[in-house]
């Protein structure tokens, strides 16, 4: 069962929605001011990603932290037409 959970978390963490949201958080002046740098994600990701051909939907959340604090990122993304 552990290997299935690791696979699911790995798939979500390699998704475009996760990677882009984390990059945006790390580059955000507000996040940097609140959390400090470097900003790192927690190991666990909650939510789901559904892809159907050229369309998809992501609804995920994960914790991020830096030397000055921690926060939760809530991401909702839609993809249509490729």
N, C-alpha and C positions, 0 to 999 in steps of 0.2 A: 504494500500500500504506500510506503514511503516513496518508492521510486515513481509511482504514478503522480503523487503530489509534487514531487520535484520536477517532473516533466511538465506538468500544468503550469507551475510557477515559472519555469524556464521559458515556456512558450509565450506566456503573457509578458515576461520581462524582455523578450526579444521582439515584441510587437512594435509596430510603428507608433501607435498611440502612447505606449509606455515610454519608449525612447525619446520621442519628441516632447512629451510632457515633462520628463525629467530634465532635458536640456533647457527647456523654457524656464523651469523653476531655478535651475542653477545659474542662469543668465539674468534673472530678474533682480533689479536693484532693491525692490521691496523685500524679497526673500533673503537676499544677502544681508540687508540691514537688520532683519528680524532674527535670522538664524545664524549669521556669520558664515564664514567659508572655511573649509569646503563643506558643501551640502551633500549629504549621502543618503541614499534610500535605505529603508529597512529591508529585511530579507523577504517578508511576506507581502503579497499583493492580493487584494480582495476584488471580486467582481467577475465580469465575463466579457469575452470578445466573440462576436459572431461575424463571420465573413461568408458571403454568398456570391460567388463570382466577383463582379466589379464593385459590389456594394458591401457595406459592413457597418457595424455598430460596436462601440466599446463603452463600457461603463465600469470603471475601475477606481480603486482607491488604494493609497499606500502612504506610509509614514515616511517623512524625511526629517533629518536633523543636521544641526551644525553645532559649533562650539557655544553658541549663545541661546539655543533653544531647539524646539521640535514643533512639527506641524503635520497635518494630514492633507494630502493632495487628493482631490476628488476630480476625476476626469470623465467627461462624457463627450464622445466623438462620433461623428457619422462620416461615412465615405460613400460616395455615389458616383457611378459611371466610370470607375477606373481610377 
